Amino acid sequence: MWSDFKAFITKGNIMTLAVGFIMGAAFTAIVNSLVTDIIMPLIGIALGGIDFSHMSITVGNAQILYGAFISAIINYICIAFVVFVIVRMLSKLNKKEEAKARQCNYCKMEIADDATRCPHCTSEL
């Protein structure tokens, strides 16, 4: 059982997942600081000096911190935007790599960009 566990934990996918998780946690700390220390004060100034971090209402003995909830929503939007930009950039990089191939003028099959003869229909390009 120990050797199976050792083989499982040292596989590439597990290690990649662990690195991604650690990087995600570090990235979350950066985004939290960005939102809490920069964006929320600017939004507060734009809305007339409102401090979101202390916004709360008390219901009975419970204190509802809706300012913290607003900050969490802005955190989510910031993270979602950054992930969107990263995925979009990676998608564009993949499209550029795919662009290295072209179509044969005769049979319309995909051929290498530097080919001089189509391997499918053997026509000269």
OpenMM code with the backbone's topology and positions (N, CA, C; nanometers):
from openmm import Vec3, app, unit

residues = "MET TRP SER ASP PHE LYS ALA PHE ILE THR LYS GLY ASN ILE MET THR LEU ALA VAL GLY PHE ILE MET GLY ALA ALA PHE THR ALA ILE VAL ASN SER LEU VAL THR ASP ILE ILE MET PRO LEU ILE GLY ILE ALA LEU GLY GLY ILE ASP PHE SER HIS MET SER ILE THR VAL GLY ASN ALA GLN ILE LEU TYR GLY ALA PHE ILE SER ALA ILE ILE ASN TYR ILE CYS ILE ALA PHE VAL VAL PHE VAL ILE VAL ARG MET LEU SER LYS LEU ASN LYS LYS GLU GLU ALA LYS ALA ARG GLN CYS ASN TYR CYS LYS MET GLU ILE ALA ASP ASP ALA THR ARG CYS PRO HIS CYS THR SER GLU LEU".split()
positions = [
    Vec3(0.0829, -0.1186, 0.0000),
    Vec3(0.0000, 0.0000, 0.0000),
    Vec3(0.0878, 0.1255, 0.0000),
    Vec3(0.1958, 0.1241, 0.0750),
    Vec3(0.2839, 0.2405, 0.0815),
    Vec3(0.3453, 0.2711, -0.0550),
    Vec3(0.3872, 0.1674, -0.1280),
    Vec3(0.4470, 0.1908, -0.2594),
    Vec3(0.3439, 0.2439, -0.3591),
    Vec3(0.2189, 0.1976, -0.3501),
    Vec3(0.1128, 0.2511, -0.4360),
    Vec3(0.0875, 0.3978, -0.4059),
    Vec3(0.0863, 0.4313, -0.2763),
    Vec3(0.0657, 0.5711, -0.2367),
    Vec3(0.1817, 0.6575, -0.2855),
    Vec3(0.3048, 0.6080, -0.2715),
    Vec3(0.4228, 0.6817, -0.3159),
    Vec3(0.4171, 0.7043, -0.4672),
    Vec3(0.3758, 0.6024, -0.5429),
    Vec3(0.3630, 0.6169, -0.6878),
    Vec3(0.2543, 0.7182, -0.7234),
    Vec3(0.1448, 0.7181, -0.6494),
    Vec3(0.0346, 0.8103, -0.6740),
    Vec3(0.0760, 0.9547, -0.6468),
    Vec3(0.1424, 0.9766, -0.5356),
    Vec3(0.1754, 1.1127, -0.4935),
    Vec3(0.2865, 1.1736, -0.5785),
    Vec3(0.3699, 1.0917, -0.6402),
    Vec3(0.4798, 1.1448, -0.7203),
    Vec3(0.4482, 1.1536, -0.8686),
    Vec3(0.3275, 1.1191, -0.9081),
    Vec3(0.2895, 1.1328, -1.0487),
    Vec3(0.2886, 1.2798, -1.0871),
    Vec3(0.3107, 1.3069, -1.2135),
    Vec3(0.3174, 1.4434, -1.2630),
    Vec3(0.1909, 1.5229, -1.2398),
    Vec3(0.0748, 1.4612, -1.2576),
    Vec3(-0.0501, 1.5355, -1.2422),
    Vec3(-0.0691, 1.5848, -1.0996),
    Vec3(-0.0349, 1.5033, -1.0020),
    Vec3(-0.0502, 1.5428, -0.8622),
    Vec3(0.0439, 1.6576, -0.8298),
    Vec3(0.1669, 1.6482, -0.8760),
    Vec3(0.2636, 1.7543, -0.8490),
    Vec3(0.2219, 1.8844, -0.9181),
    Vec3(0.1726, 1.8743, -1.0398),
    Vec3(0.1251, 1.9930, -1.1104),
    Vec3(0.0072, 2.0557, -1.0380),
    Vec3(-0.0826, 1.9718, -0.9896),
    Vec3(-0.1967, 2.0215, -0.9135),
    Vec3(-0.1517, 2.0907, -0.7858),
    Vec3(-0.0539, 2.0326, -0.7174),
    Vec3(-0.0031, 2.0932, -0.5946),
    Vec3(0.0604, 2.2294, -0.6227),
    Vec3(0.1405, 2.2379, -0.7283),
    Vec3(0.2024, 2.3658, -0.7638),
    Vec3(0.0944, 2.4678, -0.8004),
    Vec3(-0.0051, 2.4250, -0.8762),
    Vec3(-0.1155, 2.5152, -0.9124),
    Vec3(-0.1912, 2.5641, -0.7912),
    Vec3(-0.2125, 2.4760, -0.6952),
    Vec3(-0.2832, 2.5139, -0.5731),
    Vec3(-0.2032, 2.6174, -0.4941),
    Vec3(-0.0730, 2.5946, -0.4803),
    Vec3(0.0123, 2.6884, -0.4070),
    Vec3(0.0171, 2.8231, -0.4775),
    Vec3(0.0311, 2.8209, -0.6097),
    Vec3(0.0335, 2.9468, -0.6851),
    Vec3(-0.1006, 3.0186, -0.6759),
    Vec3(-0.2093, 2.9422, -0.6764),
    Vec3(-0.3418, 3.0015, -0.6618),
    Vec3(-0.3593, 3.0685, -0.5262),
    Vec3(-0.3075, 3.0063, -0.4217),
    Vec3(-0.3164, 3.0664, -0.2881),
    Vec3(-0.2358, 3.1956, -0.2821),
    Vec3(-0.1177, 3.1950, -0.3409),
    Vec3(-0.0361, 3.3166, -0.3431),
    Vec3(-0.1042, 3.4250, -0.4258),
    Vec3(-0.1627, 3.3860, -0.5380),
    Vec3(-0.2326, 3.4815, -0.6232),
    Vec3(-0.3534, 3.5409, -0.5508),
    Vec3(-0.4236, 3.4577, -0.4733),
    Vec3(-0.5381, 3.5056, -0.3964),
    Vec3(-0.4959, 3.6117, -0.2967),
    Vec3(-0.3821, 3.5928, -0.2322),
    Vec3(-0.3329, 3.6929, -0.1372),
    Vec3(-0.3044, 3.8247, -0.2076),
    Vec3(-0.2483, 3.8183, -0.3275),
    Vec3(-0.2199, 3.9397, -0.4041),
    Vec3(-0.3499, 4.0101, -0.4425),
    Vec3(-0.4470, 3.9345, -0.4911),
    Vec3(-0.5745, 3.9949, -0.5322),
    Vec3(-0.6484, 4.0513, -0.4105),
    Vec3(-0.6459, 3.9799, -0.2976),
    Vec3(-0.7097, 4.0319, -0.1759),
    Vec3(-0.6486, 4.1650, -0.1359),
    Vec3(-0.5168, 4.1751, -0.1421),
    Vec3(-0.4507, 4.3011, -0.1085),
    Vec3(-0.4866, 4.4100, -0.2091),
    Vec3(-0.4892, 4.3745, -0.3370),
    Vec3(-0.5267, 4.4717, -0.4400),
    Vec3(-0.6661, 4.5280, -0.4134),
    Vec3(-0.7605, 4.4391, -0.3855),
    Vec3(-0.8982, 4.4839, -0.3640),
    Vec3(-0.9104, 4.5601, -0.2327),
    Vec3(-0.8573, 4.5043, -0.1238),
    Vec3(-0.8736, 4.5651, 0.0086),
    Vec3(-0.7972, 4.6955, 0.0222),
    Vec3(-0.6744, 4.6994, -0.0291),
    Vec3(-0.5877, 4.8144, -0.0050),
    Vec3(-0.5910, 4.9209, -0.1138),
    Vec3(-0.6359, 4.8851, -0.2340),
    Vec3(-0.6328, 4.9821, -0.3438),
    Vec3(-0.7714, 5.0081, -0.4022),
    Vec3(-0.8383, 4.9032, -0.4474),
    Vec3(-0.9651, 4.9227, -0.5192),
    Vec3(-1.0764, 4.9710, -0.4270),
    Vec3(-1.0941, 4.9057, -0.3120),
    Vec3(-1.2043, 4.9447, -0.2228),
    Vec3(-1.1904, 5.0882, -0.1708),
    Vec3(-1.0710, 5.1357, -0.1317),
    Vec3(-1.0607, 5.2769, -0.0929),
    Vec3(-1.0944, 5.3727, -0.2076),
    Vec3(-1.0531, 5.3360, -0.3308),
    Vec3(-1.0862, 5.4214, -0.4450),
    Vec3(-1.2371, 5.4239, -0.4713),
    Vec3(-1.3019, 5.3081, -0.4591),
    Vec3(-1.4476, 5.3032, -0.4740),
    Vec3(-1.5135, 5.3839, -0.3637),
    Vec3(-1.4616, 5.3718, -0.2423),
    Vec3(-1.5147, 5.4494, -0.1304),
    Vec3(-1.5039, 5.5990, -0.1543),
    Vec3(-1.3897, 5.6433, -0.2077),
    Vec3(-1.3713, 5.7858, -0.2381),
    Vec3(-1.4692, 5.8288, -0.3469),
    Vec3(-1.4845, 5.7452, -0.4505),
    Vec3(-1.5758, 5.7776, -0.5604),
    Vec3(-1.7204, 5.7849, -0.5127),
    Vec3(-1.7545, 5.7105, -0.4073),
    Vec3(-1.8913, 5.7114, -0.3551),
    Vec3(-1.9084, 5.8055, -0.2364),
    Vec3(-1.8138, 5.8965, -0.2194),
    Vec3(-1.8298, 5.9972, -0.1150),
    Vec3(-1.7663, 5.9605, 0.0179),
    Vec3(-1.6595, 5.8882, 0.0183),
    Vec3(-1.5870, 5.8575, 0.1412),
    Vec3(-1.6395, 5.7383, 0.2188),
    Vec3(-1.7099, 5.6472, 0.1532),
    Vec3(-1.7642, 5.5293, 0.2215),
    Vec3(-1.6509, 5.4302, 0.2477),
    Vec3(-1.6440, 5.3762, 0.3706),
    Vec3(-1.5469, 5.2723, 0.4049),
    Vec3(-1.6201, 5.1393, 0.4118),
    Vec3(-1.5982, 5.0540, 0.3112),
    Vec3(-1.6705, 4.9275, 0.3030),
    Vec3(-1.6315, 4.8298, 0.4135),
    Vec3(-1.5082, 4.8396, 0.4627),
    Vec3(-1.4613, 4.7403, 0.5591),
    Vec3(-1.5388, 4.7447, 0.6906),
    Vec3(-1.5979, 4.8571, 0.7234),
    Vec3(-1.6713, 4.8691, 0.8500),
    Vec3(-1.8226, 4.8694, 0.8311),
    Vec3(-1.8697, 4.8437, 0.7100),
    Vec3(-2.0136, 4.8446, 0.6853),
    Vec3(-2.0759, 4.7172, 0.7412),
    Vec3(-2.1699, 4.7355, 0.8318),
    Vec3(-2.2360, 4.6195, 0.8920),
    Vec3(-2.3694, 4.6632, 0.9502),
    Vec3(-2.4538, 4.5659, 0.9734),
    Vec3(-2.5784, 4.5886, 1.0461),
    Vec3(-2.5862, 4.4825, 1.1551),
    Vec3(-2.6510, 4.5183, 1.2641),
    Vec3(-2.6655, 4.4256, 1.3750),
    Vec3(-2.8102, 4.3809, 1.3822),
    Vec3(-2.8285, 4.2496, 1.3815),
    Vec3(-2.9613, 4.1906, 1.3938),
    Vec3(-2.9576, 4.1015, 1.5179),
    Vec3(-3.0235, 4.1465, 1.6223),
    Vec3(-3.0166, 4.0724, 1.7481),
    Vec3(-2.8750, 4.0777, 1.8017),
    Vec3(-2.8173, 3.9619, 1.8251),
    Vec3(-2.6783, 3.9545, 1.8705),
    Vec3(-2.5796, 3.9317, 1.7567),
    Vec3(-2.6295, 3.9186, 1.6344),
    Vec3(-2.5437, 3.8903, 1.5197),
    Vec3(-2.5086, 4.0186, 1.4457),
    Vec3(-2.3824, 4.0272, 1.4070),
    Vec3(-2.3380, 4.1408, 1.3266),
    Vec3(-2.3161, 4.0911, 1.1838),
    Vec3(-2.3886, 4.1501, 1.0894),
    Vec3(-2.3788, 4.1104, 0.9483),
    Vec3(-2.2850, 4.2088, 0.8787),
    Vec3(-2.1715, 4.1581, 0.8327),
    Vec3(-2.0680, 4.2399, 0.7698),
    Vec3(-2.0877, 4.2424, 0.6180),
    Vec3(-2.1822, 4.3203, 0.5724),
    Vec3(-2.2090, 4.3227, 0.4294),
    Vec3(-2.1002, 4.3966, 0.3521),
    Vec3(-2.0221, 4.4796, 0.4170),
    Vec3(-1.9077, 4.5436, 0.3519),
    Vec3(-1.8028, 4.4410, 0.3120),
    Vec3(-1.7801, 4.3422, 0.3992),
    Vec3(-1.6867, 4.2341, 0.3676),
    Vec3(-1.7399, 4.1516, 0.2506),
    Vec3(-1.8723, 4.1353, 0.2447),
    Vec3(-1.9334, 4.0625, 0.1341),
    Vec3(-1.9140, 4.1374, 0.0027),
    Vec3(-1.9299, 4.2690, 0.0053),
    Vec3(-1.9075, 4.3497, -0.1150),
    Vec3(-1.7623, 4.3366, -0.1599),
    Vec3(-1.6682, 4.3378, -0.0650),
    Vec3(-1.5267, 4.3196, -0.0979),
    Vec3(-1.5019, 4.1828, -0.1597),
    Vec3(-1.5682, 4.0794, -0.1082),
    Vec3(-1.5522, 3.9439, -0.1627),
    Vec3(-1.6038, 3.9367, -0.3058),
    Vec3(-1.7129, 4.0046, -0.3339),
    Vec3(-1.7668, 4.0074, -0.4707),
    Vec3(-1.6680, 4.0762, -0.5651),
    Vec3(-1.6096, 4.1871, -0.5209),
    Vec3(-1.5115, 4.2572, -0.6043),
    Vec3(-1.3870, 4.1710, -0.6220),
    Vec3(-1.3445, 4.0982, -0.5170),
    Vec3(-1.2337, 4.0022, -0.5288),
    Vec3(-1.2628, 3.9011, -0.6386),
    Vec3(-1.3819, 3.8447, -0.6343),
    Vec3(-1.4215, 3.7433, -0.7327),
    Vec3(-1.4167, 3.8002, -0.8744),
    Vec3(-1.4685, 3.9204, -0.8920),
    Vec3(-1.4694, 3.9821, -1.0245),
    Vec3(-1.3271, 4.0063, -1.0732),
    Vec3(-1.2389, 4.0517, -0.9844),
    Vec3(-1.0988, 4.0741, -1.0223),
    Vec3(-1.0315, 3.9432, -1.0623),
    Vec3(-1.0489, 3.8388, -0.9820),
    Vec3(-0.9880, 3.7092, -1.0123),
    Vec3(-1.0441, 3.6534, -1.1426),
    Vec3(-1.1763, 3.6628, -1.1606),
    Vec3(-1.2382, 3.6127, -1.2831),
    Vec3(-1.1850, 3.6870, -1.4053),
    Vec3(-1.1647, 3.8177, -1.3928),
    Vec3(-1.1132, 3.8956, -1.5049),
    Vec3(-0.9701, 3.8546, -1.5389),
    Vec3(-0.8865, 3.8374, -1.4369),
    Vec3(-0.7474, 3.7982, -1.4618),
    Vec3(-0.7415, 3.6589, -1.5248),
    Vec3(-0.8215, 3.5656, -1.4746),
    Vec3(-0.8241, 3.4309, -1.5324),
    Vec3(-0.8736, 3.4372, -1.6770),
    Vec3(-0.9746, 3.5196, -1.7034),
    Vec3(-1.0245, 3.5372, -1.8398),
    Vec3(-0.9141, 3.5868, -1.9324),
    Vec3(-0.8376, 3.6870, -1.8871),
    Vec3(-0.7303, 3.7425, -1.9690),
    Vec3(-0.6233, 3.6365, -1.9952),
    Vec3(-0.5877, 3.5582, -1.8929),
    Vec3(-0.4865, 3.4540, -1.9096),
    Vec3(-0.5349, 3.3480, -2.0087),
    Vec3(-0.6587, 3.3023, -1.9944),
    Vec3(-0.7128, 3.2010, -2.0855),
    Vec3(-0.7209, 3.2555, -2.2271),
    Vec3(-0.7585, 3.3800, -2.2404),
    Vec3(-0.7674, 3.4415, -2.3734),
    Vec3(-0.6298, 3.4503, -2.4390),
    Vec3(-0.5276, 3.4883, -2.3604),
    Vec3(-0.3915, 3.4955, -2.4147),
    Vec3(-0.3425, 3.3572, -2.4559),
    Vec3(-0.3685, 3.2560, -2.3743),
    Vec3(-0.3274, 3.1202, -2.4084),
    Vec3(-0.4000, 3.0712, -2.5333),
    Vec3(-0.5264, 3.1072, -2.5462),
    Vec3(-0.6030, 3.0697, -2.6643),
    Vec3(-0.5436, 3.1326, -2.7897),
    Vec3(-0.5036, 3.2583, -2.7811),
    Vec3(-0.4415, 3.3250, -2.8960),
    Vec3(-0.3074, 3.2618, -2.9304),
    Vec3(-0.2300, 3.2211, -2.8284),
    Vec3(-0.1028, 3.1538, -2.8547),
    Vec3(-0.1251, 3.0215, -2.9254),
    Vec3(-0.2281, 2.9470, -2.8838),
    Vec3(-0.2591, 2.8199, -2.9494),
    Vec3(-0.3022, 2.8410, -3.0931),
    Vec3(-0.3776, 2.9472, -3.1205),
    Vec3(-0.4201, 2.9751, -3.2571),
    Vec3(-0.3015, 3.0093, -3.3446),
    Vec3(-0.2012, 3.0810, -3.2900),
    Vec3(-0.0827, 3.1142, -3.3671),
    Vec3(-0.0043, 2.9889, -3.4010),
    Vec3(0.0012, 2.8935, -3.3089),
    Vec3(0.0711, 2.7689, -3.3373),
    Vec3(-0.0019, 2.6890, -3.4443),
    Vec3(-0.1344, 2.6915, -3.4428),
    Vec3(-0.2117, 2.6212, -3.5444),
    Vec3(-0.1983, 2.6871, -3.6805),
    Vec3(-0.1687, 2.8156, -3.6823),
    Vec3(-0.1587, 2.8889, -3.8076),
    Vec3(-0.0364, 2.8482, -3.8885),
    Vec3(0.0536, 2.7699, -3.8309),
    Vec3(0.1731, 2.7271, -3.9020),
    Vec3(0.1394, 2.6280, -4.0135),
    Vec3(0.0219, 2.5705, -4.0102),
    Vec3(-0.0217, 2.4798, -4.1161),
    Vec3(-0.1094, 2.5583, -4.2147),
    Vec3(-0.1175, 2.5083, -4.3372),
    Vec3(-0.2035, 2.5733, -4.4373),
    Vec3(-0.2775, 2.4666, -4.5162),
    Vec3(-0.3665, 2.5085, -4.6039),
    Vec3(-0.4452, 2.4151, -4.6839),
    Vec3(-0.3866, 2.4023, -4.8242),
    Vec3(-0.3970, 2.2825, -4.8761),
    Vec3(-0.3594, 2.2584, -5.0153),
    Vec3(-0.4620, 2.3297, -5.1037),
    Vec3(-0.4144, 2.3936, -5.2098),
    Vec3(-0.5049, 2.4652, -5.3007),
    Vec3(-0.5951, 2.3709, -5.3791),
    Vec3(-0.5570, 2.2448, -5.3904),
    Vec3(-0.6311, 2.1504, -5.4730),
    Vec3(-0.7245, 2.0611, -5.3912),
    Vec3(-0.6680, 1.9896, -5.2930),
    Vec3(-0.7516, 1.8946, -5.2172),
    Vec3(-0.8024, 1.9509, -5.0850),
    Vec3(-0.7566, 2.0695, -5.0474),
    Vec3(-0.7993, 2.1395, -4.9261),
    Vec3(-0.7616, 2.0673, -4.7966),
    Vec3(-0.6667, 1.9752, -4.8014),
    Vec3(-0.6178, 1.9076, -4.6819),
    Vec3(-0.5129, 1.9965, -4.6149),
    Vec3(-0.4942, 1.9787, -4.4857),
    Vec3(-0.3974, 2.0575, -4.4120),
    Vec3(-0.2569, 2.0053, -4.4395),
    Vec3(-0.1664, 2.0994, -4.4697),
    Vec3(-0.0272, 2.0628, -4.4974),
    Vec3(0.0643, 2.1553, -4.4186),
    Vec3(0.1881, 2.1167, -4.4034),
    Vec3(0.2864, 2.1988, -4.3326),
    Vec3(0.3096, 2.3287, -4.4081),
    Vec3(0.3393, 2.4324, -4.3368),
    Vec3(0.3570, 2.5641, -4.3959),
    Vec3(0.4752, 2.5682, -4.4919),
    Vec3(0.5785, 2.4898, -4.4656),
    Vec3(0.6966, 2.4925, -4.5507),
    Vec3(0.6989, 2.3815, -4.6567),
    Vec3(0.5859, 2.3130, -4.6752),
    Vec3(0.5800, 2.2041, -4.7734),
    Vec3(0.5816, 2.2602, -4.9154),
    Vec3(0.6458, 2.1860, -5.0066),
    Vec3(0.6468, 2.2250, -5.1482),
    Vec3(0.5573, 2.1351, -5.2322),
    Vec3(0.5168, 2.0220, -5.1734),
    Vec3(0.4290, 1.9275, -5.2423),
    Vec3(0.3301, 1.8744, -5.1397),
    Vec3(0.2031, 1.8633, -5.1786),
    Vec3(0.0992, 1.8109, -5.0894),
    Vec3(0.1176, 1.6599, -5.0726),
    Vec3(0.1259, 1.6106, -4.9486),
    Vec3(0.1415, 1.4668, -4.9284),
    Vec3(0.0135, 1.3894, -4.9552),
    Vec3(-0.0995, 1.4563, -4.9656),
    Vec3(-0.2280, 1.3885, -4.9843),
    Vec3(-0.2593, 1.3681, -5.1335),
    Vec3(-0.2460, 1.4749, -5.2119),
    Vec3(-0.2795, 1.4625, -5.3538),
    Vec3(-0.1562, 1.4731, -5.4431),
    Vec3(-0.0409, 1.4955, -5.3852),
    Vec3(0.0902, 1.5055, -5.4498),
    Vec3(0.0989, 1.6194, -5.5525),
    Vec3(0.0131, 1.7177, -5.5409),
    Vec3(0.0249, 1.8323, -5.6311),
    Vec3(0.1350, 1.9250, -5.5813),
    Vec3(0.1923, 2.0003, -5.6758),
    Vec3(0.2940, 2.0980, -5.6376),
    Vec3(0.2245, 2.2249, -5.5932),
    Vec3(0.2822, 2.2889, -5.4944),
    Vec3(0.2178, 2.4075, -5.4356),
    Vec3(0.2747, 2.5345, -5.4883),
] * unit.nanometer
topology = app.Topology()
chain = topology.addChain("A")
for resn in residues:
    res = topology.addResidue(resn, chain)
    for name in ("N", "CA", "C"):
        topology.addAtom(name, app.Element.getBySymbol(name[0]), res)
